[in-house]
């Protein structure tokens, strides 16, 4: 192709569209009511899943893991600090690298290993809310008491207040952490159990349905207002305006003079005879469109009814329950109809 032809083709391609095409392709912004309806539906859906028992259990497990890691880190650091003090107490001035000096290093790990074993067992029993009995606590308290005495004996002997405080804080912190950790694990398990109780799930379902219905009503009202010719910028033509006036009012996004002078109450007044679609209407529409073999999902509900995302989940569950109940309930009219057919056949035979 020649250079002249290429120039001609480029010029033809870059020719702007006609005003009629541009007006047809204009973007109509959402009204405030439509935006609020979308926000309400999204909030209902987020809350429905965020308070689901499985989601609550997953979040609790993440928190439980963080608590276990932090608790074990604090306990390990506290036991490492006390090990040095206990070694000095057990060595009692023995020569470095002598047998008494080396044996003194074994005293604190001997007590700490038993203590860690008890805490590890409580980590499992507290999760499943199993009582460990009195001996577990006795072993734990004895290990802490022995560690505390060996850490602070020298400071108490000379009544060194600074030494008493310094060597008392780590054993006391380890003791309190080991007592609080099983309680926290037990409460976390109780949180998961309460989230899965029928009463909590029923209250949560009612709240989610209420929010979904509110969002659906707002969406329907906003749609009716938009159909009546409402525009948040005040530039959409009225319902009874001619096409020429409508294109003049909206072309290029510039409102007409008549549209500017209209009052806000007139612009937001829905058209006469507009009826708000209720939840029962949406359910009837979905029931009418359903056929055997069609999977009832929230997406299918939105496709056939045009309802909001939050309401579609509740409608899908309700329709599935209704169809399941209908299939499992025997038809009480079938025997009566069969009996009537037999009587009619007998009458014809007798005649």
C-alpha positions in Angstrom: 0.0 0.0 0.0 1.3 3.5 -0.8 2.1 6.2 1.6 -0.9 8.2 0.5 -3.2 5.3 1.2 -1.7 4.9 4.7 -2.3 8.6 5.4 -5.9 8.3 4.2 -6.5 5.3 6.3 -5.1 6.9 9.5 -7.1 10.0 9.0 -10.3 8.0 8.5 -9.7 5.9 11.7 -9.1 8.9 13.9 -12.3 10.6 12.9 -14.3 11.3 16.1 -17.7 9.6 16.6 -20.9 11.4 15.9 -22.7 13.2 18.8 -25.5 10.7 18.7 -23.1 7.8 19.4 -21.3 9.7 22.1 -24.6 10.5 23.8 -25.6 6.8 23.7 -22.3 5.7 25.2 -22.3 8.2 28.1 -21.7 7.1 31.7 -24.6 7.6 34.1 -23.3 7.9 37.7 -24.9 6.0 40.5 -27.2 7.9 42.8 -26.5 8.2 46.5 -29.2 5.7 47.3 -27.8 3.2 44.9 -24.3 3.6 46.4 -25.7 3.2 49.9 -27.7 0.1 48.8 -24.5 -1.5 47.4 -22.6 -0.7 50.6 -25.4 -2.2 52.8 -25.5 -5.4 50.7 -21.7 -5.7 50.8 -21.7 -5.1 54.6 -24.3 -7.8 55.1 -22.3 -10.3 53.1 -19.0 -9.5 54.9 -20.7 -9.8 58.3 -22.4 -13.0 57.3 -19.0 -14.6 56.6 -16.9 -12.9 59.2 -19.2 -14.2 62.0 -19.5 -17.7 60.5 -18.4 -20.4 63.0 -15.7 -21.8 60.7 -14.2 -18.3 60.1 -14.3 -17.6 63.9 -12.6 -20.9 64.6 -9.9 -20.1 62.0 -9.2 -16.7 63.5 -9.1 -18.1 67.0 -6.5 -20.7 65.9 -4.3 -18.0 64.6 -4.6 -16.1 67.8 -3.9 -19.3 69.8 -0.7 -19.9 67.8 0.5 -16.3 68.5 -0.2 -16.7 72.2 1.6 -20.0 72.4 4.7 -18.6 70.6 4.9 -15.5 72.8 4.2 -17.5 76.0 6.9 -20.1 75.3 9.4 -17.4 74.3 8.9 -15.5 77.6 9.1 -18.8 79.6 12.3 -19.8 77.8 14.0 -16.5 78.5 13.0 -16.5 82.1 14.3 -20.1 82.7 17.5 -19.2 80.9 18.0 -16.3 83.3 17.3 -18.4 86.4 19.7 -21.1 85.2 22.7 -18.9 85.8 21.6 -17.8 89.3 20.9 -21.4 90.3 24.3 -22.5 89.0 26.0 -19.9 91.2 23.9 -21.0 94.2 24.7 -24.7 93.7 28.4 -24.2 92.9 28.9 -22.2 96.2 32.4 -20.9 95.2 33.7 -24.1 93.6 36.6 -23.7 91.2 35.7 -23.1 87.6 35.6 -26.3 85.5 35.7 -28.5 88.6 33.3 -31.3 89.0 31.1 -29.5 91.6 31.1 -26.4 89.3 30.0 -28.5 86.3 27.4 -30.5 88.2 25.8 -27.2 89.4 24.8 -26.5 85.8 22.5 -29.6 85.9 20.3 -28.5 88.8 18.2 -25.9 87.0 17.7 -27.8 83.8 16.6 -30.8 85.8 13.8 -28.7 87.3 13.0 -26.8 84.1 12.6 -30.0 82.0 9.9 -31.3 84.4 8.2 -27.9 84.4 8.2 -27.7 80.5 6.7 -31.2 80.3 3.8 -30.2 82.6 3.3 -27.0 80.6 3.3 -28.8 77.3 0.7 -31.2 78.5 -1.5 -28.4 79.8 -1.2 -26.8 76.3 -3.2 -29.7 74.9 -5.6 -30.4 77.8 -6.6 -26.7 78.1 -7.4 -26.6 74.4 -9.9 -29.4 74.8 -11.0 -28.3 78.3 -9.8 -31.5 80.1 -9.2 -31.4 83.8 -5.6 -32.4 84.7 -6.2 -33.1 88.4 -4.4 -31.8 91.5 -1.0 -33.5 91.1 -0.2 -31.5 87.9 -0.5 -28.2 89.8 1.4 -29.5 92.8 4.4 -30.5 90.5 4.3 -27.1 88.8 4.1 -25.2 92.0 7.0 -27.2 93.6 9.2 -26.6 90.6 8.5 -22.8 90.7 9.0 -22.7 94.5 12.4 -24.5 94.2 13.5 -22.3 91.3 12.5 -19.1 93.3 14.3 -20.2 96.5 17.5 -21.1 94.7 17.4 -17.8 92.8 16.9 -15.5 95.7 18.6 -17.4 98.6 21.8 -15.4 98.5 20.0 -12.1 98.3 17.7 -13.0 101.2 20.7 -14.1 103.3 22.2 -10.6 103.2 18.9 -8.8 102.8 19.9 -7.2 99.5 16.7 -5.5 98.4 17.9 -4.9 94.8 19.1 -8.5 94.5 15.8 -9.8 95.8 13.8 -7.8 93.3 16.2 -8.6 90.4 16.1 -12.4 91.1 12.4 -12.5 91.9 11.0 -11.0 88.8 12.0 -13.8 86.3 10.7 -16.7 88.4 7.5 -14.8 89.2 6.9 -13.9 85.6 7.4 -17.5 84.5 5.0 -18.7 87.2 2.3 -16.2 86.2 2.7 -17.0 82.5 2.4 -20.7 83.1 -0.8 -20.1 85.2 -2.4 -17.7 82.7 -1.6 -19.7 79.5 -4.0 -22.6 80.2 -6.8 -20.2 81.2 -6.3 -18.3 77.9 -6.4 -21.5 75.9 -9.5 -22.6 77.6 -11.2 -19.3 76.9 -10.3 -19.4 73.3 -11.8 -22.8 73.0 -15.0 -21.5 74.7 -15.1 -18.7 72.1 -15.2 -21.2 69.3 -17.8 -23.3 71.1 -20.1 -20.3 71.6 -19.8 -19.2 68.0 -21.0 -22.6 66.9 -24.0 -22.8 69.2 -27.5 -22.9 67.5 -28.6 -19.8 69.4 -25.7 -17.7 68.2 -26.0 -18.9 64.6 -29.7 -18.2 64.6 -29.3 -14.7 65.9 -26.5 -14.1 63.4 -28.7 -15.4 60.5 -31.6 -13.1 61.5 -29.2 -10.1 61.7 -27.7 -10.9 58.3 -31.2 -11.3 56.7 -32.3 -8.0 58.2 -29.3 -6.2 56.7 -29.8 -8.0 53.4 -33.4 -7.0 53.2 -32.6 -3.4 54.1 -30.0 -3.3 51.3 -32.5 -4.8 48.8 -35.2 -2.3 49.7 -32.7 0.6 49.3 -31.6 -0.8 45.9 -35.3 -1.1 44.7 -36.1 2.4 45.9 -33.0 3.8 44.2 -33.9 2.0 41.0 -37.4 3.3 41.0 -36.0 6.8 41.5 -33.5 6.4 38.7 -36.3 5.2 36.4 -38.3 8.3 37.2 -35.5 10.4 35.7 -33.4 11.3 38.7 -29.8 12.4 38.4 -27.6 13.4 41.3 -26.2 16.2 39.2 -29.7 17.5 38.3 -29.1 17.1 34.6 -31.3 14.0 33.6 -34.4 14.8 31.6 -37.8 14.2 33.1 -40.0 11.2 32.4 -42.4 13.0 30.1 -39.7 15.0 28.3 -39.3 14.6 24.5 -36.2 12.7 23.2 -34.9 16.0 21.8 -35.1 17.7 25.2 -33.6 14.7 26.9 -30.6 14.6 24.5 -30.2 18.4 24.9 -30.2 18.1 28.7 -27.7 15.3 28.9 -25.4 15.8 25.9 -21.8 16.4 27.0 -22.9 16.1 30.7 -24.3 19.7 30.7 -27.7 20.1 32.4 -30.4 22.0 30.7 -31.8 25.3 32.1 -35.2 23.7 32.8 -33.5 20.9 34.7 -31.6 23.3 36.9 -34.8 25.2 37.9 -36.7 22.1 39.1 -36.9 21.7 42.8 -35.1 18.8 44.6 -38.4 17.3 45.7 -39.7 17.2 42.1 -36.5 15.5 40.8 -36.6 12.8 43.5 -40.2 12.0 43.2 -40.7 8.4 41.9 -43.1 7.8 39.1 -46.7 7.1 39.9 -47.6 3.4 40.3 -44.1 2.3 41.0 -44.3 -0.6 43.5 -41.4 -1.7 45.7 -40.4 -5.3 45.1 -40.5 -7.3 48.4 -38.6 -10.3 49.5 -41.6 -12.5 48.8 -41.8 -11.2 45.2 -38.1 -12.1 44.7 -38.7 -15.5 46.1 -41.8 -16.1 43.8 -39.8 -15.0 40.8 -37.0 -17.5 41.6 -39.5 -20.2 42.3 -41.1 -19.6 38.9 -37.8 -19.7 37.0 -36.5 -22.8 38.8 -36.5 -26.1 36.9 -35.4 -29.6 37.9 -31.6 -30.0 37.5 -30.9 -26.3 38.1 -28.5 -25.6 41.0 -29.8 -23.0 43.3 -26.9 -20.6 44.1 -26.8 -16.9 45.1 -25.4 -16.1 41.6 -28.4 -17.8 39.9 -30.8 -16.0 42.2 -29.3 -12.7 41.3 -29.4 -13.6 37.6 -33.1 -14.5 37.5 -34.4 -11.9 40.0 -32.0 -9.0 39.9 -31.9 -8.8 43.7 -28.9 -7.6 45.7 -25.9 -9.7 46.6 -26.7 -9.8 50.3 -30.3 -10.8 49.7 -29.4 -13.5 47.2 -27.7 -15.7 49.8 -30.8 -15.7 52.0 -33.2 -16.3 49.1 -31.1 -19.2 47.8 -31.1 -20.9 51.3 -34.8 -20.4 51.7 -35.6 -21.7 48.2 -33.5 -24.8 48.8 -35.2 -25.5 52.1 -38.6 -25.0 50.6 -37.9 -27.4 47.7 -36.3 -30.0 50.0 -39.4 -29.9 52.2 -41.7 -30.2 49.3 -39.9 -33.2 47.9 -39.8 -35.0 51.3 -43.5 -34.3 52.2 -46.0 -36.8 50.8 -48.7 -35.5 48.6 -51.9 -35.8 50.6 -54.2 -35.1 47.6 -53.0 -38.0 45.6 -54.9 -40.7 47.5 -58.1 -38.6 47.4 -57.8 -38.0 43.7 -57.2 -41.7 43.1 -60.3 -42.6 45.1 -62.4 -40.1 43.1 -61.1 -41.7 39.9 -62.1 -45.2 41.1 -65.6 -44.0 42.1 -66.1 -42.3 38.7 -65.0 -45.5 36.9 -67.5 -47.6 39.0 -70.3 -45.2 38.1 -69.6 -45.5 34.4 -69.5 -49.3 34.7 -72.8 -49.4 36.5 -74.4 -47.1 33.9 
